[in-house]
Amino acid sequence: MISVPADPMGRLSDAWRHCVGTGRIELALRRDYQDSLAVLQRDIGFRYIRGHGLLSDGMGVHRPYDHEGARHVHHSFTYVDQVVDTYLAAGIRPFLELGFMPTELALGTQTVFWWRGNVTPPRSHREWADLVRATLAHLVDRYGLDEVRTWPVEVWNEPNLPDFWQDADEKAYHRLYEVTAHTVKEVDAGLQVGGPAISPGADDWLERFAEFAEDRDVPVDFVSKHAYTSGPAHHVPFGVHQTLAPASALLDQFATPRELLKRTRLAELPVHITEFNSSYRPDNPIHDTAFHAAYLAPVLAHGGDFADSFSYWTFSDTFEETGVPTALFHGGFGLLTHRQVRKPTYHLYAFMARMGPDLLARGDDHLVTRHPDGRVTVVAWAPVDPTGETPGPDRHALRLSLPVAAREAFVRRSTVDEEHGNAYTAWRHMGSPRSPKPGQLDVLHEAAEPARSHRRLPAPQGRAELDLSLARNEITLVELTPVADEIPPWWDERRLFGRPAT
């Protein structure tokens, strides 16, 4: 039995809720994407959203033209405005990632993804600076300086990888960052700019980035990197399978920037993990499973100890970096499928959104908080085997003694496991239809609902003993509300069938 103290140990970090990823941002022009974003914000409520392609050709910002024998550039913000308006209407702000390179400004032709984001340096840093300046100045003019100052500006995405930055040329990235950061500050000194947005396995870039920034006196307001725990991809048609490191490896990656930069000028800056997940592949079916939610639960519980934010990549399977989805469940990164079916990991985030601000206890398999109105909330999870060599235990027992501000507590439990709150299992049972019919889709939305139960617990001396038995890969939310009993004195359930009380 774990005795949870009545006095809080501090505030529950909401670093897990600060930002979420979205693939390329022009998808926000689609109605199905907007509907999914509305569901996400209703149930969870992220503060920022980050995606690729703000300056890519699909957004139509950079528009060169010839007039009277001279080359000019027109900057168009029609799609930018529609995307940002969509975000703000949903109660979420943009975390601006500057990239990729417009084709007419690019030095080369190398692209990434089926939508062909150009990943080469600019052929003119002056013209790139003009593009950055015009974009930010427009945003300030349209949305106001005080608002845009709250939007972080990240320079590029994973420049340490040759797929995302030509030849992974570090000096070329430093040059791009320097030009960009000074341009951002020219628009307004209060705008936040940072990087280098590196992928796992390139931590040496952080130290050299700090040296470069100090040597060149380049503005840096935050440090960013990414975190994943999957191994090499083993391809199958329309999908991949990968090994996984323990989820604690994500926490180790979150901690790296502060550890490496503690004796540099960047030591005290905010650290944003602007992408994290288990697998970096959007076609790995692990993302759709109950295992995935239980695997990431300790990361959400402890991640705020190491980073100011860690952004789940991504919120929706409306994503398409590897092409149009081949089935409803295709391994997509998303917390939601492209038909707004909620996945088990979605419920993990929704459970976290119901936690209170006061942190009472935290362990390897549980998190306990309290709300100002006296409600006590528990998120618990069954430990998993990340290797997949064993299925994990059939049952996991957890016993908690919880402080309750009454002699009884109303207990509401919401459960997600292999059979409950798990549309993926239902989809497999119905034959894995690639495009479910309306009736099948209704069943899947219903199957995605967590199982819920209610009971009452005695709390003598202001403490309730909660015994939890968690199934394999289960995550559960338990909410204990102090009972103020309003049953009238004449009520006696023994008399429901007209019999006299005995």
C-alpha positions as CSV (number, residue, x, y, z in Angstrom):
1,M,0.0,0.0,0.0
2,I,1.4,3.4,-1.0
3,S,0.3,6.2,1.3
4,V,-0.2,9.4,-0.7
5,P,0.5,12.5,1.4
6,A,-2.2,15.2,1.8
7,D,0.2,18.0,1.2
8,P,1.3,18.6,-2.4
9,M,4.9,18.0,-3.4
10,G,4.6,20.8,-6.0
11,R,2.8,21.7,-9.2
12,L,2.2,19.1,-11.9
13,S,4.2,20.1,-15.0
14,D,2.1,20.7,-18.1
15,A,5.1,20.5,-20.4
16,W,3.3,17.6,-22.2
17,R,0.5,20.0,-23.2
18,H,2.6,22.9,-24.4
19,C,2.9,21.9,-28.0
20,V,1.8,19.2,-30.5
21,G,3.0,18.4,-34.0
22,T,1.0,18.4,-37.2
23,G,3.0,17.4,-40.3
24,R,2.9,20.0,-43.1
25,I,0.8,23.0,-42.1
26,E,-1.1,23.4,-45.3
27,L,-3.2,20.4,-44.3
28,A,-5.0,22.9,-42.0
29,L,-6.8,24.1,-45.1
30,R,-8.7,20.8,-45.1
31,R,-12.1,20.4,-43.4
32,D,-11.4,16.9,-42.0
33,Y,-8.2,18.2,-40.4
34,Q,-10.1,21.2,-38.9
35,D,-12.7,18.8,-37.5
36,S,-10.0,16.7,-35.9
37,L,-8.3,19.7,-34.4
38,A,-11.6,20.8,-32.9
39,V,-11.9,17.3,-31.2
40,L,-8.4,17.5,-29.9
41,Q,-8.8,20.9,-28.4
42,R,-12.1,20.1,-26.8
43,D,-10.7,17.0,-25.0
44,I,-7.1,18.0,-24.4
45,G,-6.3,21.6,-25.2
46,F,-2.8,22.1,-26.5
47,R,-1.3,25.6,-26.4
48,Y,0.9,25.5,-29.6
49,I,1.1,23.5,-32.8
50,R,4.2,23.0,-34.9
51,G,4.5,21.7,-38.5
52,H,6.6,21.7,-41.6
53,G,6.3,23.7,-44.8
54,L,5.4,27.3,-43.8
55,L,7.6,28.6,-46.7
56,S,7.3,25.6,-49.0
57,D,5.7,26.0,-52.5
58,G,2.3,24.6,-51.3
59,M,1.8,27.7,-49.2
60,G,2.5,30.0,-52.1
61,V,4.4,32.7,-50.0
62,H,7.4,33.3,-52.2
63,R,6.2,34.4,-55.7
64,P,9.0,35.7,-58.0
65,Y,8.1,37.5,-61.3
66,D,9.7,39.4,-64.1
67,H,8.7,42.9,-65.0
68,E,10.3,45.2,-67.5
69,G,13.3,43.0,-67.7
70,A,14.0,42.8,-63.9
71,R,13.3,40.1,-61.4
72,H,11.0,40.9,-58.5
73,V,9.5,38.9,-55.6
74,H,5.9,39.2,-54.4
75,H,5.1,37.7,-51.0
76,S,1.6,36.2,-50.7
77,F,0.1,35.3,-47.4
78,T,-3.4,34.0,-48.4
79,Y,-2.8,30.5,-47.2
80,V,-0.7,31.5,-44.2
81,D,-3.6,33.7,-43.0
82,Q,-6.1,30.9,-43.4
83,V,-3.9,28.4,-41.6
84,V,-3.2,30.7,-38.7
85,D,-6.8,31.8,-38.5
86,T,-7.8,28.1,-38.2
87,Y,-5.3,27.6,-35.4
88,L,-6.4,30.6,-33.4
89,A,-10.0,29.8,-33.8
90,A,-9.3,26.4,-32.3
91,G,-7.6,28.0,-29.3
92,I,-4.1,27.0,-30.3
93,R,-1.1,29.2,-31.4
94,P,1.5,28.4,-34.0
95,F,5.0,27.3,-33.1
96,L,6.6,28.6,-36.3
97,E,9.1,26.4,-38.1
98,L,10.8,28.3,-40.9
99,G,11.2,26.0,-43.8
100,F,11.4,24.5,-46.3
101,M,13.0,26.4,-49.2
102,P,10.8,27.8,-51.9
103,T,11.8,26.2,-55.3
104,E,12.6,29.6,-56.9
105,L,14.9,30.5,-54.1
106,A,16.6,27.2,-53.6
107,L,20.2,26.5,-54.5
108,G,19.5,22.9,-55.5
109,T,16.7,20.5,-56.4
110,Q,16.8,18.0,-53.5
111,T,13.4,17.5,-51.9
112,V,11.9,15.4,-49.1
113,F,8.5,13.7,-48.8
114,W,6.0,13.1,-51.6
115,W,4.9,16.7,-51.4
116,R,8.5,17.7,-52.3
117,G,9.7,20.1,-49.6
118,N,13.0,21.6,-50.8
119,V,15.9,21.0,-48.4
120,T,18.7,23.0,-50.0
121,P,20.1,26.3,-48.8
122,P,19.0,29.6,-50.4
123,R,20.8,30.8,-53.5
124,S,20.5,34.2,-52.0
125,H,20.7,34.8,-48.3
126,R,19.5,38.4,-48.8
127,E,16.4,37.1,-50.6
128,W,15.8,34.5,-47.8
129,A,16.1,37.3,-45.2
130,D,13.6,39.4,-47.2
131,L,11.2,36.4,-47.2
132,V,11.6,35.9,-43.4
133,R,11.2,39.6,-42.7
134,A,8.1,39.9,-44.9
135,T,6.5,36.9,-43.3
136,L,7.0,38.0,-39.7
137,A,6.2,41.6,-40.4
138,H,2.9,40.5,-42.0
139,L,2.0,38.3,-39.0
140,V,2.8,41.2,-36.6
141,D,0.6,43.5,-38.7
142,R,-2.3,41.0,-38.9
143,Y,-2.3,39.5,-35.4
144,G,-0.5,42.2,-33.3
145,L,3.0,42.4,-31.9
146,D,2.0,41.2,-28.4
147,E,0.4,38.1,-29.9
148,V,3.2,37.2,-32.3
149,R,5.9,37.7,-29.5
150,T,4.3,34.6,-27.9
151,W,5.0,32.4,-31.0
152,P,8.4,30.7,-31.0
153,V,10.3,30.8,-34.3
154,E,12.4,27.7,-35.0
155,V,14.9,27.7,-37.8
156,W,14.6,24.7,-40.0
157,N,14.0,21.0,-39.2
158,E,16.7,18.3,-38.4
159,P,19.5,19.9,-40.4
160,N,21.9,17.2,-39.1
161,L,20.1,14.7,-41.5
162,P,21.0,14.8,-45.2
163,D,17.4,14.0,-46.0
164,F,16.3,17.3,-44.4
165,W,19.3,19.6,-45.1
166,Q,21.6,19.1,-48.2
167,D,24.6,17.1,-47.2
168,A,23.8,17.8,-43.5
169,D,26.1,20.8,-44.0
170,E,26.6,22.2,-40.5
171,K,28.4,25.4,-41.5
172,A,25.6,26.1,-44.1
173,Y,23.0,25.6,-41.4
174,H,24.9,28.0,-39.1
175,R,24.9,30.6,-41.8
176,L,21.2,30.1,-42.4
177,Y,20.5,30.4,-38.7
178,E,22.6,33.5,-38.3
179,V,20.9,35.3,-41.2
180,T,17.5,34.2,-40.0
181,A,18.0,35.1,-36.3
182,H,19.2,38.6,-37.0
183,T,16.3,39.1,-39.4
184,V,13.8,38.0,-36.8
185,K,15.2,40.5,-34.3
186,E,15.1,43.2,-36.9
187,V,11.4,42.8,-37.1
188,D,11.2,43.0,-33.4
189,A,13.7,42.3,-30.6
190,G,11.0,40.6,-28.5
191,L,10.3,37.8,-31.0
192,Q,11.7,34.4,-29.9
193,V,14.1,32.6,-32.2
194,G,15.8,29.3,-31.7
195,G,17.1,25.9,-32.9
196,P,18.9,23.8,-34.1
197,A,15.9,21.3,-34.1
198,I,18.3,18.3,-34.5
199,S,17.2,14.6,-34.6
200,P,18.4,12.0,-32.1
201,G,22.0,10.9,-32.4
202,A,23.5,14.3,-33.2
203,D,24.0,15.9,-29.7
204,D,27.5,17.1,-30.7
205,W,25.6,19.6,-32.9
206,L,24.3,21.3,-29.7
207,E,27.7,22.1,-28.3
208,R,29.0,23.4,-31.6
209,F,25.8,25.4,-32.0
210,A,26.4,27.0,-28.7
211,E,30.0,27.8,-29.6
212,F,28.9,29.3,-33.0
213,A,26.2,31.5,-31.3
214,E,28.7,32.8,-28.8
215,D,31.5,33.4,-31.2
216,R,29.3,35.2,-33.7
217,D,27.0,36.9,-31.1
218,V,23.9,35.3,-32.7
219,P,20.6,35.6,-31.0
220,V,19.2,32.3,-29.4
221,D,16.1,32.4,-27.2
222,F,15.5,28.7,-26.9
223,V,17.1,25.4,-27.8
224,S,15.2,22.7,-29.6
225,K,15.8,19.0,-30.5
226,H,13.8,15.9,-31.3
227,A,13.6,12.5,-29.5
228,Y,12.6,9.0,-30.7
229,T,13.4,5.5,-29.4
230,S,13.0,3.3,-32.5
231,G,15.7,1.3,-34.3
232,P,16.2,0.7,-38.0
233,A,13.1,0.2,-40.1
234,H,12.2,-3.3,-41.4
235,H,10.0,-2.6,-44.4
236,V,6.8,-4.5,-45.3
237,P,4.4,-3.3,-48.0
238,F,2.9,0.1,-46.8
239,G,4.5,-0.2,-43.4
240,V,7.6,-0.8,-41.2
241,H,8.4,-2.6,-38.0
242,Q,11.2,-1.4,-35.6
243,T,12.7,-2.3,-32.3
244,L,12.1,0.1,-29.4
245,A,14.3,1.2,-26.6
246,P,12.8,1.6,-23.1
247,A,10.7,4.8,-22.8
248,S,13.2,6.1,-20.2
249,A,15.5,6.7,-23.2
250,L,13.1,9.5,-24.2
251,L,13.6,11.1,-20.9
252,D,17.4,10.7,-21.3
253,Q,17.1,12.5,-24.6
254,F,15.0,15.3,-23.1
255,A,17.7,15.9,-20.5
256,T,20.6,16.1,-23.0
257,P,20.5,19.8,-24.0
258,R,20.7,21.1,-20.4
259,E,23.4,18.6,-19.6
260,L,25.6,19.5,-22.6
261,L,24.9,23.2,-22.5
262,K,25.2,23.9,-18.7
263,R,28.6,25.7,-19.1
264,T,27.6,27.7,-22.2
265,R,25.8,30.9,-22.9
266,L,22.7,28.8,-23.7
267,A,22.6,27.1,-20.3
268,E,19.6,28.8,-18.9
269,L,17.5,28.9,-22.0
270,P,14.2,27.1,-22.4
271,V,14.5,23.6,-23.9
272,H,11.8,22.5,-26.4
273,I,11.6,19.0,-27.6
274,T,9.7,20.0,-30.8
275,E,9.1,16.3,-31.9
276,F,9.0,13.2,-29.9
277,N,7.4,9.7,-30.2
278,S,8.4,6.1,-30.1
279,S,9.0,5.5,-33.8
280,Y,9.9,8.2,-36.3
281,R,8.0,6.4,-39.0
282,P,4.4,7.4,-39.8
283,D,3.7,3.9,-41.1
284,N,4.7,1.9,-38.0
285,P,1.5,0.3,-36.6
286,I,2.9,0.5,-33.0
287,H,1.3,4.0,-32.8
288,D,-2.2,2.6,-33.0
289,T,-1.9,0.2,-30.1
290,A,-2.8,0.1,-26.4
291,F,0.9,-0.8,-25.8
292,H,1.9,2.6,-27.1
293,A,-0.2,4.5,-24.5
294,A,1.2,2.5,-21.6
295,Y,4.7,2.8,-23.1
296,L,4.5,6.6,-23.2
297,A,2.6,7.1,-19.9
298,P,5.8,7.5,-17.7
299,V,7.2,10.0,-20.3
300,L,4.2,12.3,-19.9
301,A,4.4,11.9,-16.1
302,H,8.1,12.7,-15.8
303,G,9.1,14.6,-19.0
304,G,8.5,18.0,-17.5
305,D,11.5,17.4,-15.1
306,F,13.8,17.6,-18.1
307,A,12.3,20.0,-20.7
308,D,10.1,23.0,-20.9
309,S,8.0,21.3,-23.6
310,F,7.9,18.0,-25.5
311,S,5.7,17.9,-28.6
312,Y,4.0,14.7,-29.7
313,W,4.5,14.1,-33.3
314,T,1.7,14.2,-34.5
315,F,-1.9,14.9,-33.5
316,S,-3.6,13.5,-36.6
317,D,-3.0,10.8,-39.2
318,T,-4.0,13.5,-41.7
319,F,-0.2,13.7,-42.3
320,E,0.9,12.2,-45.7
321,E,4.7,12.5,-45.6
322,T,4.9,8.9,-47.0
323,G,1.8,9.4,-49.2
324,V,-2.0,9.1,-48.8
325,P,-3.0,6.6,-46.1
326,T,-3.7,3.1,-47.4
327,A,-6.2,2.2,-44.6
328,L,-7.9,3.7,-41.6
329,F,-5.3,2.3,-39.3
330,H,-1.9,2.4,-41.1
331,G,0.5,3.1,-38.2
332,G,0.1,6.9,-38.5
333,F,1.8,9.1,-35.9
334,G,-1.5,10.7,-35.0
335,L,-3.4,10.6,-31.8
336,L,-6.5,10.5,-34.1
337,T,-7.0,8.6,-37.3
338,H,-7.9,10.5,-40.5
339,R,-11.6,9.7,-39.7
340,Q,-11.3,11.2,-36.1
341,V,-11.2,7.8,-34.4
342,R,-9.4,8.3,-31.1
343,K,-6.4,6.0,-30.4
344,P,-5.3,4.7,-27.0
345,T,-2.5,7.3,-26.8
346,Y,-5.1,10.0,-27.4
347,H,-6.9,8.8,-24.3
348,L,-3.6,9.0,-22.3
349,Y,-3.4,12.7,-23.2
350,A,-7.1,13.2,-22.4
351,F,-6.6,11.5,-19.0
352,M,-3.7,13.8,-18.3
353,A,-5.9,16.8,-19.2
354,R,-8.2,15.9,-16.4
355,M,-5.5,15.9,-13.7
356,G,-5.3,18.6,-11.1
357,P,-2.6,21.2,-10.6
358,D,-1.3,20.0,-7.3
359,L,1.0,17.0,-7.5
360,L,0.6,14.6,-4.6
361,A,2.6,11.6,-5.7
362,R,4.4,10.2,-8.7
363,G,5.9,6.7,-9.2
364,D,6.9,4.2,-11.9
365,D,3.3,3.3,-12.5
366,H,1.1,6.1,-11.2
367,L,0.5,9.9,-10.9
368,V,-1.7,11.4,-8.3
369,T,-3.0,15.0,-8.2
370,R,-5.6,17.2,-6.5
371,H,-7.9,19.9,-7.8
372,P,-8.8,23.1,-5.9
373,D,-12.3,21.7,-5.2
374,G,-10.9,18.7,-3.4
375,R,-11.1,16.1,-6.2
376,V,-8.2,13.6,-6.3
377,T,-7.2,12.2,-9.7
378,V,-5.0,9.2,-10.4
379,V,-3.5,8.2,-13.7
380,A,-2.0,4.7,-13.5
381,W,-0.5,2.3,-16.1
382,A,0.6,-1.2,-16.5
383,P,4.4,-1.5,-17.1
384,V,5.3,-2.8,-20.6
385,D,8.1,-4.8,-22.1
386,P,9.5,-2.4,-24.8
387,T,11.3,-5.3,-26.6
388,G,8.2,-7.1,-27.4
389,E,9.9,-10.4,-26.4
390,T,7.1,-10.9,-23.8
391,P,3.5,-9.6,-23.8
392,G,3.9,-8.1,-20.4
393,P,2.1,-9.2,-17.3
394,D,-1.5,-10.2,-17.5
395,R,-2.3,-8.1,-14.4
396,H,-0.6,-5.3,-12.5
397,A,-1.7,-4.5,-9.0
398,L,-1.5,-1.0,-7.4
399,R,-2.8,-0.1,-4.0
400,L,-3.0,3.6,-2.9
401,S,-4.2,5.2,0.3
402,L,-5.5,8.6,-0.9
403,P,-6.5,11.7,1.1
404,V,-10.1,12.6,0.7
405,A,-11.8,15.7,2.2
406,A,-14.9,13.7,3.3
407,R,-15.9,10.4,4.9
408,E,-16.8,8.9,1.5
409,A,-15.7,9.4,-2.1
410,F,-17.5,9.0,-5.4
411,V,-15.1,7.0,-7.7
412,R,-15.2,7.3,-11.5
413,R,-12.8,5.0,-13.4
414,S,-12.0,5.3,-17.1
415,T,-10.1,2.4,-18.6
416,V,-8.2,1.8,-21.9
417,D,-6.5,-1.5,-22.6
418,E,-6.4,-4.2,-25.3
419,E,-10.2,-4.5,-25.4
420,H,-11.5,-1.2,-24.1
421,G,-11.1,2.3,-25.6
422,N,-9.3,0.5,-28.4
423,A,-10.7,1.0,-31.9
424,Y,-7.7,-0.7,-33.4
425,T,-8.7,-4.0,-31.8
426,A,-12.2,-3.7,-33.0
427,W,-11.0,-2.8,-36.5
428,R,-8.9,-6.0,-36.6
429,H,-11.9,-8.0,-35.4
430,M,-14.0,-6.7,-38.3
431,G,-11.4,-7.7,-40.9
432,S,-9.3,-4.5,-41.1
433,P,-11.4,-2.7,-43.7
434,R,-9.4,-0.1,-45.6
435,S,-12.3,2.3,-45.9
436,P,-14.9,1.4,-43.3
437,K,-18.5,1.8,-44.3
438,P,-20.6,4.3,-42.2
439,G,-22.0,1.6,-40.0
440,Q,-18.5,0.2,-39.4
441,L,-17.2,3.7,-38.6
442,D,-19.9,4.2,-36.1
443,V,-18.8,0.9,-34.4
444,L,-15.2,2.1,-34.3
445,H,-16.0,5.4,-32.8
446,E,-18.0,3.5,-30.2
447,A,-15.2,1.1,-29.6
448,A,-12.8,4.0,-29.0
449,E,-14.8,5.1,-25.9
450,P,-13.0,4.1,-22.7
451,A,-14.7,1.7,-20.4
452,R,-16.2,3.5,-17.4
453,S,-17.3,2.3,-14.0
454,H,-18.6,4.1,-10.9
455,R,-18.6,3.2,-7.2
456,R,-18.4,4.6,-3.7
457,L,-15.5,4.3,-1.3
458,P,-15.4,4.8,2.4
459,A,-12.8,7.3,3.6
460,P,-12.6,6.9,7.4
461,Q,-10.2,9.4,9.0
462,G,-10.2,11.2,5.6
463,R,-8.4,8.5,3.6
464,A,-9.7,6.1,1.0
465,E,-7.9,2.8,0.0
466,L,-8.0,2.3,-3.7
467,D,-7.1,-1.1,-5.0
468,L,-6.4,-1.2,-8.8
469,S,-5.9,-4.3,-10.9
470,L,-4.7,-3.2,-14.3
471,A,-4.9,-5.5,-17.4
472,R,-2.1,-5.9,-19.9
473,N,-1.2,-2.5,-21.5
474,E,-3.9,-0.7,-19.5
475,I,-4.0,3.0,-18.7
476,T,-6.6,4.1,-16.3
477,L,-8.0,7.4,-14.9
478,V,-9.6,7.3,-11.5
479,E,-11.3,10.4,-10.2
480,L,-12.3,10.6,-6.5
481,T,-14.8,13.3,-5.6
482,P,-15.8,13.9,-1.9
483,V,-19.4,12.9,-1.3
484,A,-21.9,15.3,0.2
485,D,-24.8,13.0,0.6
486,E,-28.2,14.6,-0.1
487,I,-30.4,11.5,0.3
488,P,-33.6,12.4,2.2
489,P,-34.0,10.8,5.6
490,W,-37.1,8.8,4.5
491,W,-35.3,7.1,1.6
492,D,-34.8,3.3,2.0
493,E,-33.9,1.2,-1.0
494,R,-35.1,-1.9,0.8
495,R,-38.6,-0.5,0.2
496,L,-38.3,-0.3,-3.6
497,F,-40.8,-3.1,-4.1
498,G,-43.2,-1.8,-1.5
499,R,-42.1,-4.0,1.3
500,P,-41.8,-2.5,4.8
501,A,-38.4,-1.8,6.2
502,T,-37.0,-4.4,8.6
